[in-house]
Amino acid sequence: MLHEKEFFIRKAIGWCVREISKASPDEAFEFLMKIKDRASGLTLREGAKRLPLQQREMTTVP
């Protein structure tokens, strides 16, 4: 559902990744890097919220 246009779907994907990042930040980061080119900015921002700053910056779309 990465290409979904619905706002809350995009946000929900990010929420799920953010929850995973609490227990497994490295796995969440790896996943975000894999989907970086296909996911919306909203998904990436939400998913990276709890990652360290350096990783968070790497996941953002320019």
Secondary structure by P-SEA (a helix, b strand, c coil): ccccccaaaaaaaaaaaaaaaaccaaaaaaaaaaacccccaaaaaaaaccccaaaaaaaccc
